[in-house]
Amino acid sequence: MSQGNSDVSAAAGRGQACGVGDGPFTPGQAKACTVREVLDRVGGKWSIGILVAASQGPVRFTELERCVEGISRRMLTLTLRNLERDGLLHRRVYPTVPPKVEYTATPIALELYESLVALTSWAERHRTAIADARAAYDRAHGAAAD
């Protein structure tokens, strides 16, 4: 699943649930569109790791940088802002020098925890089989089809 446009201001400025050019919506289309956006956010490449980490208790930016493998500082910042905007993370700034900032999962994010852990466990258990299936497919079809 994709994070889509990670820029908070661009996403907020669209004014439509699924992006520019979509709409007008029937009630069913609008609901499906909103569900898709929510699933895109919580199932995003970086969101899952961040939400799992924050569900364990308060976590600092540098801790998230270390535990979410491969994420850049910029992408971590954008993803944290989006998750906070969506009500999935709470950001607390302590008045210290340098400032101390902690992120905590909100109650609605904690509701997701078991599902996210199950999803990541499933991916870990089956990643070798999926890699083998991809290699077999690529051999049978003559090329890597990413």
Phi, psi and omega in degrees: 000149187255148174287339184071212179286117184272357181279114183301314184293323178293318180295320181289329184281349183292322178077355178236151188297323184243012175113171183297137177093343177275143176108167001292156185255145164280163180305320180294321178293318180297318180295315180297321180297314179296318178298318179299316179298317180297315180295322176300318182292307185285338180260010182296159183310317185261334186299319183301310180298320179294314181294321178297316180296315182289339179287344180278349182136180181305138181223141181267161182307311183294328176295318178295320178303319181285323187269343178261093187300127174089356183278138176276163178300318181296315181293323177297315179301312181296317181294319177299317179298316180295318179293324176293316179300323181278001178080019181263338177231147172249131180254125179239125180254126178264138183281070178238170175240118352291162181300139176255127181236131177236148177242136180228141176292139177277170179305323180289328176289323179297330176299329181280342191310307182301319179295318180294319178295318178298318179296314180292325176295317177300314181299318179296316180295326188251004184297324179292316179297321179292318177298319178296318179296320178297315180298318179296319178298313181299319177297318182289331184253003170082000179195159175284126182246073178286000000 
